[in-house]
Amino acid sequence: MSAAATGGVLDHVVINVQRRMDEAAACFAALGFQLTPRGHHSLGSINHLMMTPGAYLELVGLPEAGPQRQDIIDSPFGLNGLVLRSQDADATQARLAAAGLTAGPPVAFSRPVTVDGAVAEARFRTVRLRADLFPAGRLYHCEHLTPELVWRPDAFEHPNGFLGLDTLTVESPDPEAEAGRYAAACGAPAAVIDRAWRIRLDGMTITLVPGERACFRDLGLVFDGLDALAARALSLPGAHWTRLGPGTGALALPAFDLHLLCRHRS
């Protein structure tokens, strides 16, 4: 993980699968993603990660028993979490307040991980913005206190050639108004291009477009080639692959309300 200043850096994107984690994990594994072992958060949620040296993709859901994380229960199913990297959760909260955005105090939590046969504790602090400020999905900031336990090089190799994330399209009834809030939260400017507002982060471009409902609509992923992904998608029931061009394709997973725009790294 490279060092970066607070704000303006993508940490990860979250897919909320609620109580269907087994199904979701099997689907992504069949598509050729390497998933980290199932994690159990102290807040009452479970996860699998699809890691890259930069930002990563997370499946998050609810455990069968024990504490149940309320924000996962309340959040929309599918693509719903945009997480920015923080080097200092307290400083991030202060920056957001200065920008006029209401954020709660930093929340600390953890999950056990096994590294080289030994159990350790991956620890985090997050700063969450008021949900009604971003109706399309959750937007929050994450400080990794133990990044060496999350970014493990042995988790970067994916059979389908997954390399990273590069775009998120946000649909909004009022993209101009929302663009200002996204820009303030991200610590990066917004620019209007062809009726769409774009915010460039280190690791992703967020594009806000007009639409009838607020939602995270499309997620863009980068691969070192699309043939392996396409072959797996075409043989997987419930996956719909469309070749869009020589180096681009679209993968729809209706069961998880996902539309993934895939491209070959040029």
N, C-alpha and C positions, 0 to 999 in steps of 0.2 A: 504494500500500500504506500503510495507516495504521500509526502507531507503536503498540506494545503492549508490556506488561511480559512478562518471561519467564514461560512457563507459562500455561495456560488459553486460548490462542489457537490456532485451527486454522490450519495453513499450507496443507496440501493432502492429498488422498486419492489413493491409488495403486491402479491396476488392473494386475496383472502378466499380461502376454500372452506372456511368454517368447519363443519363436521364431516367433510369429505376428503380428508387428508390422504387416506390410503389410495383412493381413486386418483387423486391429483398427482401424487408421487409416482404411481405406476404409469400414468400417462406421460409425464415428462421424462421419466427414465426410458420409456419405449421410444420417445422421440430422439433419444441420444444425448440427453443432458446427464451429467454426473451430479447426483444429489449428495450433499453431506448427510451424515447420519442424523436421524431425527433428534431435534433439540427440544428441551422442555424448559420454558421460561418460568422464572419465579413468579411472574405476574399472572400465570394461568393460561398460557398458550403454548402451541407446539409449532415447529418449523422445520423446513429443509431449505438449504441454500444451493444456488447454482453460481459458483464463484468464478470471478475473473481477477486479474491483478488490479483492476480498478473497481468500478461499481458492480454490484451483484444483484441477482434476482432471487427473491424470497417467496416461498410458499408458507403462509401462516394459517393456522387453524386452531381448533379447540380440542383439548384432551377429552377422552371418554369419561374421566372422573377427576375429582379434585377442583381446585379453584378454576373459574371460568372468566377469562379476560373480557371485561364489559365492552371495550371499544371494538373488539373483534366481533362480538355478538351484534353490536349496533351498526357496524360498517357494512356498506354494500358488498355483495358477493362479487368476486372477480377482481379485476385490476382496480386497486383503490388506495395505494399507498405510495407517495413520493417522499423519499427520505433524503435530506441533505446532511452533509457531513459537518460536524462541529468539532473543533479542537478544545473547546471549553464551554460546557453547557451553560454556566452562569453568564459568561460573556455573551453567548448567543441570546439568552433571554433578555439581557440588557439592550442588545442591539435591536431586537425585535420591538421592545417597548419604545425605544427611541424613534423607531419607524412608525409608531402608532398601531402596532399589531398586538393584540392581547394573547399572551402565552402563559401557560401555567408554569409553576416552579419545576425545575429539573426533577425527573423521576428516575431513580436508580433501580436496576434489576439485573438479573444474571441468568445463566444457564450452564449446566455442566458440559464439558467437552472432554473427550479422551484423545490425548496426543502421545504417540509413541508408547501406548500402553498405560499411561498415567492419567488420572482424572484431574482436571483443572477446572477453574470457573471463569468463563467468559463474562465480562462485566461491562455494563453500558449505562449511560445517562442520556435521557431523551428530553427534549423540550417540545411540547405539543401546542399547536396553535388552536384557537377556538374553532370548532368544527364548522360553524356557519360562515366563517370567512372564506372557506374553500369547499363549496357544496359538491364539487365533482369527486372529491376523495380526500383522504387524510394527507395532510402535509405536516411533516415534523422534522426535527433535527436530532441527529444521533452522535453522541461522543463515545468513541470506543476506548475504554480504559485498558483493554487487553487485545489490541489489534492482531498481535502475533498468533492468537488462538483462533482468529477468524480467517485471516488471509494465509492459508496454507498452500504452498505451491502444488502439493499432490492433489488438490481439489480443482486445479485450473484446467485439467485435461478432459475435454468432452468428446465423446465419440462422434457427435455431429458437427464438431468444429466451432462451437459457440465461443465467441471472443468478448462480447460485451453488449452494452445497451447504447443507443445513440439518439433516439427521439421519443417523445411522448406527446401525443395530440390530445388536447383537452377541449371538449366541446362545451360551449357556454352560451346561454341566452344573451349575455352582455360581456363579450370578451374584452372590450376596451376597459370597462370598470375593473374586471378581475385581473387584467394584466398588471395593473399597478400594484395590487396586493401580492401577486406572485413575484413580481420584481422585488418588492420590499422584503418578502420572506426569503427569497433566494440571494439577496445581496448582489443582484446583477440587473442591468438595464433591460427594458423591453423596447422593441422596435417593431413598427407596423410594416408589413410587406404583403402586398396583394390581399388586403382585408384580413390578414392573420397577424396576430401579435406573437413575436418570437423572443424568447429569453434564452440566451446561450450560457450554459453552465460549463464547468470543466467536467466533461463526461456525457453531456446530453444537451439537446435543444428541446425546450418546451414550446409547443405551438398551440395557441389558443385560437379556436375558430368558432364562427357563429353556429348555433344549433339550438334545437328546441329544449333540450334538457342538459343539465350539467353532468358531465361524466368524463372519466379518463377513457378515451375512445380507442386509440391505437398505441401500441408500444412497438418501437423499432429495435430490432436485434441485429447484431453483426456476427457473421460467421466467416471462416476461412474458405468456405465453399458451400454451395447449397445442395449438391447432389445427395449427400448422405442424409440430410434433413428431409429432402423431398421424398426419397425412397422410403424412409421410415414413416413419414406422414401419410403417404399414399397407401401404405399397408396397415394403417392403424384405424380401426373403426372409430368413427366420431371425429376424426381429424380431416380437415378439408384444405388441400394444398392447391394454390393457384400460382402458376408461373407468370410473373408480370413482365419480365424482361430477361436479358442475358444474365444479369447479376442480381435480380430482385424477385421476390415471391411473397405471397401472403399466406399465412397459416391461421385458419380459424378453428377454434376449439369451443363450439357452442355450449358444451356441458359446463364450461367454466366462464362463459361470457367473455371470451378472449379473442382479440384480433391482433395478430402479431405480424408486423411488416419486417421481412427478413431480407438482408442484403449481403452480398459477398464483399468482403473488405477489398477495396481496390488498391 
